Amino acid sequence: MGMFYEEVRDRLLAYAQIGTQSARFSGSWPTTACQFDLARLLQKELLDLGASDVYLDEESCLVYARIPGTLAGKDAAPLGLIAHMDTAPDAPGAPVKPWVLENYDGGDVVLNPEKGIVMKAAEYPSLSSYPGQDLVLTDGTTLLGGDDKAAIAALMTLAAYYCSHPEVSHCPVCLAFTPDEEVGGLARDLDLARFGAPCAYTLDGDHLGWYMDETFNAAGAHVKIRGKSVHTGTAKGILVNAVDIASGFMEKLPREEKPRYTEGTQGFFHMVSCQAVCEEADLELIIRDFDAAAFEERKDLLRTITASLNEIWGEGTVTLTIYDQYRNMKEVLDSYPHLVEDLKAAIRAAGLAPVSQPFRGGTDGAALCFRGLPCPNLSAGYENAHSRFEYVPIQSMEKNVEILLHLCAR
């Protein structure tokens, strides 16, 4: 075991059991009050550690803290580190029952013998990277929340180490823990002046040693369809079925341009939800593309589909609202190459080979880059996020603490 093994393990086990699932379309912000449970715990832990400028924003559910540095000159510039507290609403999120499988043997993993829930190695190839390691898992009925609590465990372990070892040289470290990343919050309420760092890194993503400096351009879309109901026996020429129109809208989307069929830098449309009855239907979808021009073309296609359906069913039958979520962080980070080079050097110093590819998702950093805070991303080391089969190798969290130590040592 390494020097951080027990601490990162125990922190993840504790944080995972605190329900923090965010919610789409809740109408409130943060979208769920339960995120405050973890926020208040982190606030208390940071105060107990002796971190400075610890602050919990009671309106936005953001936690801030600062660890004073020991370096001088240009190396004394603060460095920001950010993780999100919420877990995804894409799978059941409570009650989380984490457990540790020690010395994984490389085969199938029985998560829940009573319910016959098994994670098969053939279906989850990432398992092949972790024989001999110790995995934090769930009982197969909920997600784990390693996305992003593995990152929180690593950051809090780093904070504890620096606070208890003032002799260790490092730059000032500014910490922030954010809500609602999984539902598009993207650190929208992060007070950059209070945060106090001119640049930062998020910790979010799978695969140890991976980093991200390129993300999708992202938008969401809401489609409202108004139908007209009448008794089916006398419906001819009168009834307008919003269910049929919703189906027609979805059929006009490119069949192969969905997440199931795309990879690499290929963009997609993804239907998030469809609620429909005869009189009305509501569709929620997301649009993703790495290429800015292709991204705009995807938006135009939705507008074209809307116009074509309104030509058939009457103006105003289908209403489309498109809202941008984040842009490709590479547009900004290309102007700050040292941030990526420093991160790669820290990964190498921890004995790993840095790996990167265009990130088929987004992070708080993608939005923060365009608010003036350049912010690449370091993977938190979890696997199978947003899934009942999510897991976190304890050794990956340990390595992330090591990477961060090198990064902050400058």
C-alpha positions in Angstrom: 0.0 0.0 0.0 1.1 3.5 -0.7 1.1 6.4 1.8 -2.3 7.7 0.5 -4.0 4.3 0.0 -6.1 4.2 3.2 -7.1 7.8 3.1 -8.3 7.9 -0.5 -10.1 4.6 0.0 -11.9 5.8 3.2 -12.8 9.1 1.7 -14.4 7.6 -1.4 -16.3 5.1 0.7 -17.6 7.9 2.9 -18.4 10.4 0.1 -20.1 7.7 -2.1 -22.7 7.0 0.6 -23.8 10.6 0.6 -26.6 11.0 -2.0 -25.8 13.9 -4.3 -27.6 13.0 -7.5 -28.5 16.1 -9.6 -31.8 16.3 -11.5 -32.7 17.5 -15.0 -35.5 20.0 -15.3 -36.0 20.4 -11.6 -36.6 24.1 -11.8 -34.3 24.9 -8.9 -30.6 25.6 -8.5 -28.8 23.6 -7.3 -31.1 21.1 -8.8 -31.2 19.0 -5.7 -30.9 20.0 -2.0 -29.0 16.8 -1.1 -25.8 18.2 -2.7 -25.6 20.5 0.3 -25.0 17.4 2.5 -21.6 16.8 0.9 -20.9 20.5 0.5 -21.3 21.0 4.3 -19.2 17.9 5.1 -16.4 19.2 2.8 -16.6 22.6 4.4 -16.2 21.1 7.9 -13.3 18.8 6.8 -11.5 21.7 5.2 -11.9 23.8 8.3 -10.7 21.0 10.5 -7.6 20.5 8.3 -6.7 24.1 8.7 -7.2 25.3 5.1 -7.7 29.0 4.7 -10.5 31.0 3.1 -13.0 28.1 3.5 -16.4 29.2 2.3 -19.7 27.6 1.4 -22.0 29.6 -0.8 -25.4 28.8 0.7 -27.2 29.9 -2.4 -25.1 28.3 -5.2 -23.8 25.3 -3.2 -20.2 26.0 -4.1 -17.3 25.2 -1.7 -14.1 27.2 -1.8 -10.8 26.8 0.1 -7.2 27.8 -0.2 -4.0 26.2 0.9 -1.2 28.9 1.1 1.9 28.1 -0.8 5.6 28.0 0.1 7.2 28.9 -3.3 8.4 32.3 -4.4 8.6 34.3 -7.6 6.7 33.1 -10.7 6.1 29.7 -9.0 4.1 31.4 -6.3 1.1 32.0 -8.7 -2.0 30.1 -7.4 -3.1 27.0 -9.1 -6.8 26.0 -9.1 -8.2 22.5 -8.7 -11.9 21.7 -9.3 -14.2 18.7 -8.9 -17.9 18.4 -8.9 -20.1 17.1 -6.1 -23.2 15.8 -7.9 -23.6 12.4 -9.4 -25.4 11.6 -12.7 -29.2 11.1 -12.9 -28.7 8.4 -15.6 -28.9 5.4 -13.2 -30.3 4.9 -9.7 -28.2 7.0 -7.3 -29.2 5.9 -3.8 -28.7 4.2 -1.5 -25.1 3.6 -2.6 -23.5 0.6 -0.9 -19.8 0.7 -1.8 -17.5 -2.1 -1.1 -13.9 -3.0 -1.9 -12.7 -6.0 -3.9 -9.1 -6.5 -3.0 -6.6 -8.0 -5.4 -8.9 -8.3 -8.4 -8.2 -11.6 -10.3 -9.1 -10.4 -13.8 -12.4 -12.3 -14.1 -16.1 -11.6 -13.8 -17.1 -9.6 -10.7 -20.1 -10.7 -8.7 -21.6 -7.4 -7.5 -24.8 -8.8 -5.9 -25.1 -12.6 -5.5 -28.7 -12.3 -4.2 -29.9 -10.5 -7.3 -27.5 -12.3 -9.7 -25.8 -9.0 -10.8 -22.4 -9.7 -12.4 -20.0 -7.4 -14.2 -18.6 -9.6 -16.9 -15.0 -8.9 -18.0 -15.9 -9.6 -21.6 -18.5 -6.8 -21.6 -16.3 -4.3 -19.7 -12.8 -4.4 -21.3 -11.4 -1.7 -19.0 -11.3 -4.4 -16.3 -8.3 -6.0 -18.1 -6.1 -3.1 -16.9 -6.6 -3.7 -13.2 -5.7 -7.3 -12.2 -4.0 -7.3 -8.8 -5.5 -3.9 -7.9 -8.2 -3.1 -5.4 -11.6 -1.9 -6.8 -14.3 0.2 -5.1 -17.6 -1.1 -6.4 -21.4 -1.0 -5.8 -23.9 -3.7 -5.1 -25.1 -3.4 -8.7 -28.3 -1.6 -7.9 -26.9 2.0 -8.1 -24.1 3.9 -9.6 -21.1 4.4 -7.4 -20.5 8.2 -7.8 -16.8 7.9 -8.5 -17.7 10.4 -11.1 -16.7 12.7 -9.5 -16.1 11.6 -5.9 -12.9 9.8 -6.8 -11.6 13.3 -7.7 -12.9 14.8 -4.4 -11.2 12.0 -2.5 -7.9 12.8 -4.2 -8.2 16.6 -3.8 -9.1 16.3 -0.1 -6.2 13.9 0.5 -3.9 16.4 -1.2 -5.3 19.2 1.0 -4.8 17.1 4.1 -1.2 16.3 3.2 -0.2 19.9 2.5 -1.9 21.2 5.7 -0.1 18.6 7.8 3.2 19.0 6.1 4.0 22.7 5.9 7.6 21.9 5.1 6.6 20.5 1.6 7.2 23.0 -1.2 4.2 23.8 -3.4 2.4 26.7 -5.0 -0.8 28.2 -3.5 -3.7 25.8 -4.2 -7.2 27.1 -4.7 -9.9 24.5 -4.4 -13.5 24.5 -5.6 -16.2 21.9 -5.4 -19.2 22.6 -7.7 -22.8 21.3 -8.0 -24.8 20.2 -11.0 -22.0 19.5 -13.5 -23.9 16.4 -14.7 -26.9 18.4 -15.8 -25.2 21.3 -17.4 -24.3 23.4 -14.4 -20.7 23.8 -15.6 -19.6 25.9 -12.7 -21.9 28.7 -13.8 -21.8 30.3 -10.3 -18.1 29.9 -9.6 -16.9 33.3 -8.4 -13.6 33.7 -10.1 -12.5 36.5 -7.8 -13.2 34.4 -4.7 -11.6 31.4 -6.3 -8.4 33.3 -6.8 -6.5 31.3 -9.4 -5.5 32.6 -12.8 -5.6 29.0 -14.2 -6.9 25.7 -13.1 -7.5 22.0 -13.7 -10.6 20.0 -13.4 -10.5 16.4 -12.3 -13.2 14.5 -14.2 -13.1 11.5 -16.5 -12.1 7.9 -16.7 -8.8 6.1 -17.4 -5.8 6.9 -15.1 -3.2 9.1 -16.7 -5.5 10.5 -19.3 -5.9 14.3 -19.8 -8.3 16.3 -21.9 -7.7 19.6 -23.7 -10.3 19.2 -26.4 -14.1 18.7 -25.9 -17.3 18.7 -27.9 -19.1 21.9 -28.8 -22.4 21.2 -27.0 -26.0 22.4 -27.1 -29.3 21.3 -25.9 -32.7 21.6 -27.7 -36.3 21.5 -26.5 -39.0 20.6 -29.0 -42.6 21.5 -28.1 -45.3 19.9 -30.2 -49.0 21.0 -29.9 -51.6 18.5 -31.1 -55.4 18.5 -31.3 -57.5 15.9 -29.6 -60.9 14.7 -30.7 -62.8 11.5 -30.4 -61.2 9.0 -32.7 -64.6 8.0 -34.2 -65.0 11.5 -35.6 -61.3 12.4 -36.0 -61.0 12.5 -39.7 -59.5 15.8 -40.9 -59.5 17.2 -37.3 -57.2 15.2 -35.0 -53.6 16.2 -34.9 -51.6 13.6 -32.9 -48.5 15.1 -31.2 -47.2 11.6 -30.6 -47.1 10.9 -34.4 -45.4 14.3 -35.0 -42.8 13.6 -32.3 -42.1 10.3 -33.9 -41.7 12.0 -37.3 -39.3 14.5 -35.8 -37.1 11.8 -34.4 -37.2 9.8 -37.7 -35.8 12.8 -39.6 -32.6 12.7 -37.4 -29.7 10.9 -39.1 -30.0 7.3 -38.2 -26.3 6.6 -37.7 -25.5 9.9 -36.0 -26.3 8.7 -32.5 -24.0 7.9 -29.6 -24.4 4.2 -30.1 -22.9 4.4 -33.6 -20.3 7.2 -33.2 -16.7 7.4 -31.8 -13.6 9.5 -31.9 -14.4 13.0 -33.3 -17.7 12.0 -34.8 -20.6 14.2 -33.6 -24.1 13.1 -32.8 -27.7 13.9 -31.8 -29.0 12.2 -28.6 -32.6 12.1 -27.6 -32.6 12.5 -23.9 -36.3 12.3 -23.2 -39.7 12.2 -25.0 -43.0 12.8 -23.2 -46.0 12.6 -25.5 -49.8 12.3 -25.5 -52.1 13.2 -28.3 -52.5 16.9 -27.4 -48.8 17.7 -26.7 -45.3 16.3 -26.7 -42.0 17.5 -25.3 -38.7 16.3 -26.6 -35.3 17.0 -25.1 -32.2 16.3 -27.1 -28.5 17.2 -27.1 -26.2 18.1 -30.0 -22.5 17.4 -30.0 -19.7 18.0 -32.5 -16.0 18.9 -32.2 -16.0 20.9 -35.4 -17.6 24.4 -35.0 -19.0 24.5 -38.5 -20.5 21.0 -38.3 -21.9 22.0 -35.0 -23.8 24.9 -36.5 -25.0 22.6 -39.3 -26.5 20.3 -36.8 -28.5 23.1 -35.3 -29.6 24.2 -38.7 -30.9 20.6 -39.4 -33.1 20.8 -36.4 -34.5 24.2 -37.6 -35.1 22.6 -41.1 -37.0 19.6 -39.5 -39.1 22.0 -37.5 -40.0 24.1 -40.5 -40.9 21.1 -42.6 -43.2 19.7 -39.9 -44.9 23.1 -39.5 -45.5 23.2 -43.3 -47.4 20.0 -43.0 -49.2 20.6 -39.7 -49.5 24.4 -39.5 -47.3 27.1 -38.3 -46.7 27.0 -34.5 -47.4 23.2 -34.2 -43.7 22.6 -33.6 -41.6 25.0 -31.6 -37.8 24.6 -31.3 -35.6 26.2 -28.7 -31.8 25.6 -28.9 -29.5 26.6 -26.1 -25.7 26.5 -26.1 -24.1 24.6 -23.2 -20.3 24.8 -23.8 -17.7 25.1 -26.5 -14.6 23.2 -27.4 -12.0 24.2 -24.8 -9.2 23.7 -27.4 -10.1 27.1 -28.8 -8.8 28.7 -25.6 -6.2 26.2 -24.4 -4.2 26.5 -27.6 -3.2 29.9 -26.3 -1.9 28.3 -23.0 0.3 25.4 -24.1 2.2 25.4 -20.8 -0.8 24.2 -18.9 -1.0 21.0 -20.9 2.8 20.6 -20.9 2.9 21.0 -17.2 0.2 18.4 -16.7 1.9 15.9 -19.0 5.1 16.4 -17.1 3.4 15.7 -13.8 1.8 12.5 -15.2 5.2 11.3 -16.4 6.8 12.2 -13.1 4.2 9.9 -11.5 5.5 7.0 -13.7 2.7 7.1 -16.2 2.5 7.8 -19.9 0.1 10.7 -20.5 -2.7 9.8 -23.0 -5.2 12.2 -24.6 -7.8 12.1 -27.2 -10.7 14.5 -28.0 -13.0 14.1 -25.0 -16.5 12.9 -26.0 -18.1 14.9 -23.2 -17.6 18.1 -21.2 -16.3 19.3 -17.9 -16.7 22.4 -15.8 -13.5 23.5 -17.4 -15.0 23.6 -20.9 -17.2 26.4 -19.8 -14.7 28.1 -17.5 -12.2 28.4 -20.3 -14.6 30.8 -22.0 -15.1 32.7 -18.8 -11.4 33.6 -18.7 -10.1 30.7 -16.6 -8.1 28.3 -18.8 -8.8 24.9 -17.4 -7.6 21.5 -18.9 -8.8 18.3 -17.4 -7.1 15.4 -15.6 -8.9 12.1 -15.5 -10.2 11.2 -12.0 -9.5 7.5 -12.8 -12.9 6.0 -12.4 -14.4 3.6 -14.9 -17.9 2.9 -16.4 -19.3 6.2 -15.2 -23.1 6.8 -15.1 -23.6 3.1 -14.6 -24.5 0.4 -12.0 -21.2 -1.1 -13.1 -19.1 1.9 -12.2 -15.9 1.2 -10.2 -12.8 3.0 -9.0 -9.3 1.4 -8.6 -7.9 2.7 -5.3 -4.5 2.7 -6.8 -5.7 5.2 -9.4 -6.8 7.6 -6.8 -3.4 7.3 -5.1 -1.7 8.0 -8.4 -3.8 11.1 -8.9 -2.7 12.5 -5.6 0.9 11.8 -6.7 0.3 13.6 -10.1 -1.2 16.6 -8.2 1.8 16.8 -5.9 4.1 17.0 -9.0 1.8 19.5 -10.6 1.7 21.8 -7.6 5.5 21.5 -7.0 6.1 23.5 -10.3 
